Amino acid sequence: MLLGVRSLHFVRYPHTITRILARPLRIEFEDAVYHITSRGNERKEIYRDARDRTLFLAVLRQVNPRYHWLCHAYCLMDNHYHLLIETPEGNLSQGMRQLNSLYTQGFNRGHGRVGHVLQGRYRAIVIEKESHLLEVCRYVALNPVRAKAVERPEDWNWSSYGGTAGLGAIPSLSDGRLAAGTIRYGAD
């Protein structure tokens, strides 16, 4: 017998009652900015080589205009990724399903494997645009330095840092440009 109480469910088994918690709902609304992370299944690598990272960015390049996202920053680490995404239409879940599914399919096809690449649900934290956007952009850019993968953020090839710091071309990820291309690190 299953009894529903708001978002909790109680399942009755012979001689016991077990409580099953539902997953928390995603907070989605128009013009929200999210810091998104997703980790490899069993904390394993989700990018085995440059082709995998290029594939992920190509999928992100498809998803951004389809869902009208603005990508403010990204960083692709070995076993996880960081994205800073603005959703003018409040459609984070649909776009993330597309991004993670298409990347997983391409990764599995490219490596002759099946199964999960990413572990569980992605994590999405709502960011206060005016007060925290630049701070989170810095956090994302400095991730490879904190992980001791490189000494300086500009040495990591798989982040948006070079474009946002004015050190190189701004990657084309949404509407022809990276949204954070107008944000300069250290600018007044």
Buried (B, 14 or more C-beta within 10 A) or exposed (E): EEEEEEEEBEEEEEEEEEEEEEEEEEEBEEEBBBBBBBBBBEEEEBBEEEEBBEBBBBBBBBBBEEBBBBBBBBBBBBBBBBBBBBBEBEBBBBBBEBBBEBBBEBBBEEEEEEEEBBBEEBEBEBBEBEEBBBEBBBBBBBBBBEBEEEEEBBEBEBBBBBBBBEEEEBBBBBEEBBBBBEBEBEEE
